[in-house]
């Protein structure tokens, strides 16, 4: 495969990744992409029921008015991430 065969909206990303030297060839980059896609699919399959249960619980909480807006949720996540990074 050549970069010309890559959809135009992805070519600059592919060129940048190849230019960084992380991947020696387009084939190496594609193999890594496929490996990550497989990993994601396995993760989703293994955690599908847990994810569904969490979404359902969130819907029930939202229906009871127990939710926060996006800004507050993001701020909480940033704070928690910062704490975890400091801990180590």
KAJO-V151369 format. One record per backbone hydrogen bond with DSSP energy under -1.0 kcal/mol. CO is the residue of the C=O (numbers start at 1). NH is the residue of the N-H. E is the energy in kcal/mol with one decimal. If there is no record, write none. Layout:
BEGIN
co: <CO/CO>
nh: <NH/NH>
e: <E/E>
END
This chain:
BEGIN
co: <2/3/7/10/11/12/13/14/15/16/25/26/27/28/29/30/31/32/33/34/35/36/37/38/39/40/41/42/43/47/48/49/50/51/52/53/54/55/56/57/58/59/60/61/62/65/69/70/71/72/73/74/75/76/77/78/79/80/81/82/83/84>
nh: <5/6/10/14/15/16/17/18/19/20/29/30/31/32/33/34/35/36/37/38/39/40/41/42/43/44/45/46/47/51/52/53/54/55/56/57/58/59/60/61/62/63/64/66/65/67/73/74/75/76/77/78/79/80/81/82/83/84/85/86/87/88>
e: <-2.0/-1.3/-2.3/-2.5/-3.0/-2.5/-2.6/-2.6/-2.6/-1.7/-1.9/-2.6/-2.6/-2.1/-2.3/-2.4/-2.4/-2.5/-2.1/-2.5/-2.4/-2.5/-2.4/-2.5/-2.6/-2.8/-2.4/-2.7/-1.9/-2.9/-2.6/-2.5/-2.2/-2.4/-2.8/-2.5/-2.1/-2.3/-2.2/-2.4/-2.5/-2.5/-1.3/-3.1/-1.5/-1.2/-2.3/-2.6/-2.2/-2.3/-2.2/-2.6/-2.4/-2.7/-2.6/-2.6/-2.3/-2.3/-2.4/-2.2/-2.1/-1.5>
END
